[in-house]
Amino acid sequence: MRAMILTQQKCVDESPLAQQEMDAPQTGPGEVRVKVSVCAVCRTDIHIVEGDLALHKMPVIPGHQIVGRVDETGDGVTMADTRNMPSSRRTSLTSCPKVSMTNTSRHCCAVA
């Protein structure tokens, strides 16, 4: 997968994000993986990038406001379970009723 990675916090004027190809995360039990079509950043992401908010782990992929499609389900999840997500297989994590995201992980998974 292609991602914009933050490896060092600094002013956005200094272009702190670097595009990188990386392995797609594997789903765990009870998780779904969402292939991101569009990602936006919010002001909190900018605070993280610029170092106004401390990070517990680096590198990090900023941006949690996404739209995408479920492309893999973990053990115990069926596609019928994803119907609780908006628009069945198409989803926006910010409007998903059950979502677990953290800036301390390398990726985000919606929890079914």
Contacts in CASP RR format, 6 or more apart in sequence:
PFRMAT RR
TARGET T0000
AUTHOR 0000-0000-0000
METHOD contacts of the structure
MODEL  1
MRAMILTQQKCVDESPLAQQEMDAPQTGPGEVRVKVSVCAVCRTDIHIVE
GDLALHKMPVIPGHQIVGRVDETGDGVTMADTRNMPSSRRTSLTSCPKVS
MTNTSRHCCAVA
1 21 0 8 1.000
1 22 0 8 1.000
1 23 0 8 1.000
1 24 0 8 1.000
2 19 0 8 1.000
2 20 0 8 1.000
2 21 0 8 1.000
3 19 0 8 1.000
3 20 0 8 1.000
3 22 0 8 1.000
3 61 0 8 1.000
4 17 0 8 1.000
4 18 0 8 1.000
4 19 0 8 1.000
4 20 0 8 1.000
4 61 0 8 1.000
4 62 0 8 1.000
5 17 0 8 1.000
5 18 0 8 1.000
5 19 0 8 1.000
5 20 0 8 1.000
5 22 0 8 1.000
5 59 0 8 1.000
5 60 0 8 1.000
5 61 0 8 1.000
6 16 0 8 1.000
6 17 0 8 1.000
6 48 0 8 1.000
6 49 0 8 1.000
6 58 0 8 1.000
6 59 0 8 1.000
6 60 0 8 1.000
6 61 0 8 1.000
6 62 0 8 1.000
7 16 0 8 1.000
7 18 0 8 1.000
7 58 0 8 1.000
7 59 0 8 1.000
8 16 0 8 1.000
8 58 0 8 1.000
9 16 0 8 1.000
9 48 0 8 1.000
9 49 0 8 1.000
9 50 0 8 1.000
9 51 0 8 1.000
9 55 0 8 1.000
10 16 0 8 1.000
10 49 0 8 1.000
10 50 0 8 1.000
10 51 0 8 1.000
11 50 0 8 1.000
12 46 0 8 1.000
12 49 0 8 1.000
12 50 0 8 1.000
16 49 0 8 1.000
16 50 0 8 1.000
17 49 0 8 1.000
17 62 0 8 1.000
24 33 0 8 1.000
25 33 0 8 1.000
25 106 0 8 1.000
25 107 0 8 1.000
25 109 0 8 1.000
26 33 0 8 1.000
26 72 0 8 1.000
27 33 0 8 1.000
27 72 0 8 1.000
27 73 0 8 1.000
27 74 0 8 1.000
27 77 0 8 1.000
27 109 0 8 1.000
28 74 0 8 1.000
28 75 0 8 1.000
28 109 0 8 1.000
29 74 0 8 1.000
29 75 0 8 1.000
29 76 0 8 1.000
30 73 0 8 1.000
30 74 0 8 1.000
30 75 0 8 1.000
30 76 0 8 1.000
30 77 0 8 1.000
30 111 0 8 1.000
30 112 0 8 1.000
31 73 0 8 1.000
31 74 0 8 1.000
31 77 0 8 1.000
31 109 0 8 1.000
31 110 0 8 1.000
31 111 0 8 1.000
31 112 0 8 1.000
32 70 0 8 1.000
32 72 0 8 1.000
32 73 0 8 1.000
32 74 0 8 1.000
32 77 0 8 1.000
32 81 0 8 1.000
32 82 0 8 1.000
32 85 0 8 1.000
32 109 0 8 1.000
32 110 0 8 1.000
32 111 0 8 1.000
32 112 0 8 1.000
33 70 0 8 1.000
33 71 0 8 1.000
33 72 0 8 1.000
33 73 0 8 1.000
33 74 0 8 1.000
33 109 0 8 1.000
34 66 0 8 1.000
34 68 0 8 1.000
34 69 0 8 1.000
34 70 0 8 1.000
34 71 0 8 1.000
34 91 0 8 1.000
34 93 0 8 1.000
34 108 0 8 1.000
34 109 0 8 1.000
34 110 0 8 1.000
35 68 0 8 1.000
35 69 0 8 1.000
35 70 0 8 1.000
35 71 0 8 1.000
36 66 0 8 1.000
36 67 0 8 1.000
36 68 0 8 1.000
37 66 0 8 1.000
37 67 0 8 1.000
37 68 0 8 1.000
37 69 0 8 1.000
38 66 0 8 1.000
38 67 0 8 1.000
38 68 0 8 1.000
39 63 0 8 1.000
39 65 0 8 1.000
39 66 0 8 1.000
40 63 0 8 1.000
40 65 0 8 1.000
40 66 0 8 1.000
41 49 0 8 1.000
41 62 0 8 1.000
41 63 0 8 1.000
41 65 0 8 1.000
42 63 0 8 1.000
42 64 0 8 1.000
42 65 0 8 1.000
44 53 0 8 1.000
45 62 0 8 1.000
45 63 0 8 1.000
45 64 0 8 1.000
47 53 0 8 1.000
48 55 0 8 1.000
48 60 0 8 1.000
48 62 0 8 1.000
48 103 0 8 1.000
49 62 0 8 1.000
55 103 0 8 1.000
55 104 0 8 1.000
56 103 0 8 1.000
56 104 0 8 1.000
57 104 0 8 1.000
57 105 0 8 1.000
59 106 0 8 1.000
60 103 0 8 1.000
60 106 0 8 1.000
61 106 0 8 1.000
61 107 0 8 1.000
62 103 0 8 1.000
64 93 0 8 1.000
64 94 0 8 1.000
64 101 0 8 1.000
64 108 0 8 1.000
65 92 0 8 1.000
65 93 0 8 1.000
65 94 0 8 1.000
66 92 0 8 1.000
66 93 0 8 1.000
66 94 0 8 1.000
66 108 0 8 1.000
67 90 0 8 1.000
67 91 0 8 1.000
67 92 0 8 1.000
68 90 0 8 1.000
68 91 0 8 1.000
68 92 0 8 1.000
69 89 0 8 1.000
69 90 0 8 1.000
69 91 0 8 1.000
70 79 0 8 1.000
70 82 0 8 1.000
70 85 0 8 1.000
70 89 0 8 1.000
70 91 0 8 1.000
70 110 0 8 1.000
73 79 0 8 1.000
73 81 0 8 1.000
73 82 0 8 1.000
73 112 0 8 1.000
76 112 0 8 1.000
77 112 0 8 1.000
79 89 0 8 1.000
81 112 0 8 1.000
82 88 0 8 1.000
82 89 0 8 1.000
82 91 0 8 1.000
82 112 0 8 1.000
84 97 0 8 1.000
84 98 0 8 1.000
84 112 0 8 1.000
85 91 0 8 1.000
85 96 0 8 1.000
85 97 0 8 1.000
85 110 0 8 1.000
86 92 0 8 1.000
86 95 0 8 1.000
86 96 0 8 1.000
91 110 0 8 1.000
93 99 0 8 1.000
93 101 0 8 1.000
93 108 0 8 1.000
93 110 0 8 1.000
96 110 0 8 1.000
98 110 0 8 1.000
98 111 0 8 1.000
98 112 0 8 1.000
99 108 0 8 1.000
99 110 0 8 1.000
99 111 0 8 1.000
100 108 0 8 1.000
100 109 0 8 1.000
100 110 0 8 1.000
100 111 0 8 1.000
101 108 0 8 1.000
101 109 0 8 1.000
102 108 0 8 1.000
END
